Amino acid sequence: MIHKIFVIAGCFVLILLCNRPVRSAETTAADIALRHLAEQRQALGLTEADIADVVVSDYYTSDHTGVTHVYLRQRYQGIEVFSGNCNINLAPDGTLLSLGSDMVPNLARP
């Protein structure tokens, strides 16, 4: 439990340190969300293999706030991982507001 608290605290510190606008005309919210996940993967305890087959399961932009909510699903060898979800919330300029993840670490481990 303590380890998980430190991982979550570390994620918030990294979000604050790495938080910068990234949106351009050619970049989609999904691209931005996937990039933020890749940047935060170590803080989340994930390997490159753990996020190699992530897909966007849904996304929408709030008319009221302009925040884009992107939902990702973890897959391993093309099969969806049970509870392997991640939600990423982006400000209108692409800045990361929050990231929540239940993705499973070390999927490729024998």
Buried (B, 14 or more C-beta within 10 A) or exposed (E): EEEEEEEEEBBEEBBEEEEEEBBEEEEBBBBBBBBBBEBBBEBBBBBEEBBEBBEBBEBEBEEEEEBBBBBBBBBBEEEBBEEBBBBBBBBEEBBBBEBEBEBBEEBEEE
